[in-house]
Amino acid sequence: MRFWVKKRAWVTTMVLALGGLLVWLDPRGPQDQAIDPEARAQEPGHVLENAEITLFGETGAIQQSLTTPRLVHTPQTAMTDVILPKAILFDSEERQWRATAETGTLNTDTQALTLAGSAQLHAPDEGWQLNTELLHYDGITRHAWSDAETILQQPPQRIEASRMDVWLDDSQIRLTNNVRGVHPPTTRSQQESR
């Protein structure tokens, strides 16, 4: 009987020791892993609904303002992704140029704004509207451009081009590559209404 109890105790000890060894060697068990900084840089820091961002220049003047129903900001990359953005871009005379699109990306460090999907830019005084699929804007130099097909219109006039540049401070537009347009002649009633 004693031998049997000794044998049973020895077998129980061996089973427990073997179980402990297997748990210690189990690759699925808890392990210390270093955090991947690249993966961490892609994690959003803020998700906001019905948000407004205002960026100021070095002198404290407003450079641009952006409102959106949804904003996702990643602080490690200073990138902010937005949907249905409505941007107000201020020139040196503080005139408000309005821009809209389906989506957008704003770099809060460089004040670079990219608007994609039915992007539009409206001039404050001139009354013209620019339409393109991809609009880039440098908030520091106040320069907007598009390398996509662009339509500049002030009804009844309409001009199309493959590239467009707009300098907000100068109210200057340059259309290049495959420029074509429609400029209907002025009718007598239009001249009389002036």
C-alpha positions in Angstrom: 0.0 0.0 0.0 2.8 2.4 0.8 4.5 1.6 -2.5 1.2 2.3 -4.2 0.9 5.7 -2.5 4.5 6.6 -3.2 4.0 5.6 -6.9 0.8 7.6 -7.1 2.5 10.7 -5.5 5.4 10.4 -7.9 3.2 10.1 -11.0 1.1 13.1 -9.8 4.3 15.1 -9.4 5.5 14.1 -12.8 2.2 15.0 -14.5 2.2 18.4 -12.8 5.8 19.1 -13.7 5.2 18.0 -17.3 2.1 20.2 -17.5 4.0 23.2 -16.1 6.8 22.6 -18.7 4.2 22.4 -21.5 2.5 25.7 -20.4 5.9 27.4 -20.2 6.9 26.2 -23.7 3.4 26.8 -25.3 3.9 29.3 -28.2 0.3 30.5 -27.7 0.9 31.6 -24.2 1.5 35.1 -23.0 4.7 36.7 -24.6 6.3 40.0 -24.3 6.2 41.7 -27.8 7.6 45.0 -28.7 5.1 47.6 -30.2 5.7 48.1 -33.9 6.1 51.9 -34.3 5.1 51.8 -38.0 1.8 50.1 -37.2 1.3 52.5 -34.3 1.8 55.5 -36.6 -1.2 54.3 -38.6 -3.5 54.3 -35.6 -5.9 57.2 -35.5 -5.6 59.4 -32.4 -9.0 61.2 -32.8 -12.2 60.5 -34.5 -14.6 63.4 -34.4 -18.2 63.9 -35.7 -19.3 67.3 -37.0 -15.9 68.9 -36.6 -14.3 72.2 -37.7 -10.5 72.8 -38.0 -9.0 76.2 -38.3 -5.3 76.6 -39.3 -3.5 79.9 -38.5 -0.4 81.3 -40.2 2.8 82.6 -38.6 1.2 86.1 -38.1 -1.9 84.6 -36.5 -4.1 85.2 -39.5 -6.5 82.4 -40.5 -5.1 80.4 -43.4 -7.8 77.9 -43.9 -10.9 76.5 -42.2 -12.5 73.1 -42.8 -15.8 71.6 -41.6 -16.7 68.0 -42.0 -19.3 65.5 -40.7 -16.5 63.0 -39.8 -12.8 63.6 -39.1 -10.1 61.0 -38.4 -6.8 62.4 -37.2 -3.5 60.5 -36.9 -1.2 62.6 -34.7 2.0 60.6 -35.5 1.8 61.6 -39.2 -0.1 64.9 -38.7 -2.6 63.6 -41.2 -6.4 64.2 -41.0 -8.8 62.4 -43.2 -12.3 63.9 -43.8 -15.5 63.1 -45.6 -17.6 65.7 -47.4 -15.2 68.5 -46.5 -16.2 72.2 -46.9 -13.1 74.3 -46.8 -12.6 78.1 -46.7 -9.2 79.2 -48.0 -8.1 82.7 -47.1 -5.9 84.7 -49.4 -3.6 87.6 -48.4 -6.6 90.1 -48.5 -8.6 87.7 -46.3 -11.1 87.0 -49.1 -12.8 83.6 -48.7 -12.3 81.0 -51.5 -14.7 78.0 -50.9 -13.8 74.4 -51.8 -15.8 71.2 -51.5 -15.3 67.5 -52.3 -16.4 64.0 -51.4 -13.2 63.3 -49.4 -10.1 65.1 -48.3 -6.8 64.8 -46.5 -5.2 67.6 -44.5 -1.6 67.7 -43.3 -1.8 69.9 -40.2 2.0 70.5 -40.2 2.4 71.7 -43.8 -1.2 72.9 -44.3 -1.4 70.8 -47.5 -5.0 70.0 -48.4 -6.0 67.4 -51.0 -9.6 67.2 -52.1 -10.8 64.2 -54.1 -14.1 63.3 -55.8 -16.1 66.1 -57.5 -13.8 68.8 -56.1 -14.9 72.4 -56.6 -13.3 75.7 -56.0 -15.3 79.0 -56.0 -13.7 82.4 -56.4 -14.9 85.0 -53.9 -15.5 88.0 -56.2 -15.0 86.8 -59.8 -18.0 84.4 -59.7 -16.2 81.5 -61.5 -16.2 77.9 -60.4 -13.5 75.3 -61.0 -14.4 71.5 -61.1 -12.0 68.6 -61.0 -11.6 65.2 -59.6 -8.4 65.9 -57.6 -7.5 69.3 -56.2 -4.3 70.0 -54.3 -3.8 73.1 -52.2 -0.7 74.5 -50.4 -1.9 76.6 -47.6 1.5 78.3 -47.1 2.0 79.5 -50.7 -1.8 79.7 -51.3 -1.5 77.8 -54.5 -4.1 75.3 -55.8 -3.5 73.0 -58.7 -4.9 69.9 -60.4 -3.3 67.5 -62.8 -6.7 66.0 -63.6 -9.2 67.1 -66.2 -10.5 70.5 -65.1 -13.5 72.7 -66.0 -13.5 76.4 -65.3 -16.9 78.0 -65.7 -18.6 81.3 -65.4 -21.9 80.7 -67.2 -22.3 80.9 -70.1 -18.5 80.6 -70.5 -16.8 77.2 -70.0 -13.1 76.2 -70.4 -11.6 72.7 -70.1 -8.0 71.8 -69.6 -5.8 68.9 -68.5 -3.9 70.9 -65.9 -4.8 74.0 -63.8 -3.0 76.3 -61.4 -4.6 79.0 -59.2 -2.7 81.5 -57.1 -5.2 82.9 -54.6 -3.3 86.0 -53.7 -3.1 87.2 -57.3 -6.5 85.8 -58.4 -4.5 84.3 -61.3 -5.4 81.1 -63.1 -3.3 79.2 -65.6 -4.9 76.4 -67.7 -2.5 74.2 -69.7 -2.5 71.1 -71.9 -5.4 70.5 -74.2 -7.2 73.8 -73.4 -10.6 74.2 -75.1 -13.6 76.4 -74.3 -17.0 77.8 -75.2 -17.4 81.6 -75.2 -20.9 82.4 -76.5 -21.1 85.9 -78.1 -22.8 88.6 -76.1 -26.4 89.2 -77.2 -28.1 92.6 -77.5 -30.2 91.9 -74.4 -27.1 91.1 -72.4 -25.4 94.3 -73.5 -28.5 96.3 -72.6 -28.8 94.8 -69.1 -25.2 96.0 -68.3 
